[in-house]
Amino acid sequence: MESYCRAREGGPYQLVTLAHRVDNRRLPRVQIVDLREELAKGNLNIFSSPLISALSKRIEQGEKVYFP
């Protein structure tokens, strides 16, 4: 978000946009999770419960998950 704002303000970054995706593929689904709510529920992990669940499901299905 910080980089996006700096690019919009003409800071040291340049905003580059893509008009469409390769092969007109759809954008991936995203879910915004408020980590303050996760913390209030007792989740002290840096990852949200929905993310942990999704990663676990992929691993159980024999799929790979990538962490940069």
C-alpha positions in Angstrom: 0.0 0.0 0.0 2.8 2.3 0.9 4.5 1.8 -2.5 1.2 2.3 -4.3 0.6 5.6 -2.6 4.1 6.8 -3.3 3.7 5.9 -7.0 0.4 7.8 -7.2 2.0 10.8 -5.5 4.8 10.9 -7.9 7.4 9.8 -5.4 10.4 7.7 -6.2 8.2 5.0 -7.7 6.4 4.9 -11.1 2.9 3.5 -11.2 2.6 0.8 -13.9 -0.8 -0.8 -14.7 -1.7 -3.8 -16.7 -4.7 -3.3 -19.0 -5.5 -7.0 -19.0 -4.1 -10.3 -17.9 -2.4 -13.0 -20.0 -4.9 -14.9 -22.0 -7.6 -12.7 -20.4 -7.5 -14.8 -17.3 -9.7 -13.8 -14.4 -8.2 -12.2 -11.3 -7.6 -14.5 -8.3 -10.1 -14.3 -5.4 -8.8 -12.5 -2.4 -10.0 -12.3 1.1 -9.1 -9.4 3.4 -8.6 -10.6 7.0 -8.3 -8.2 9.9 -5.4 -9.6 12.0 -6.6 -7.6 15.0 -9.7 -9.8 15.0 -7.4 -12.9 14.7 -5.4 -11.7 17.7 -8.6 -11.1 19.7 -9.6 -14.7 19.0 -6.2 -15.8 20.4 -4.4 -16.4 17.1 -0.8 -15.3 17.9 0.5 -16.6 14.5 1.6 -14.1 11.8 -0.7 -15.9 9.4 -4.5 -15.7 9.6 -6.7 -18.7 10.3 -8.2 -18.7 6.8 -4.7 -18.7 5.3 -3.5 -21.5 7.4 -6.6 -23.5 6.5 -6.2 -22.9 2.8 -2.5 -23.8 2.9 -3.2 -27.0 4.8 -5.9 -28.0 2.3 -3.5 -27.6 -0.6 -0.8 -29.6 1.1 -3.2 -32.4 2.0 -4.2 -32.5 -1.7 -0.6 -33.0 -2.6 -0.3 -29.5 -4.1 2.6 -27.2 -3.6 2.5 -23.8 -1.8 5.1 -21.2 -2.5 6.5 -18.8 0.1 8.7 -16.1 -1.4 
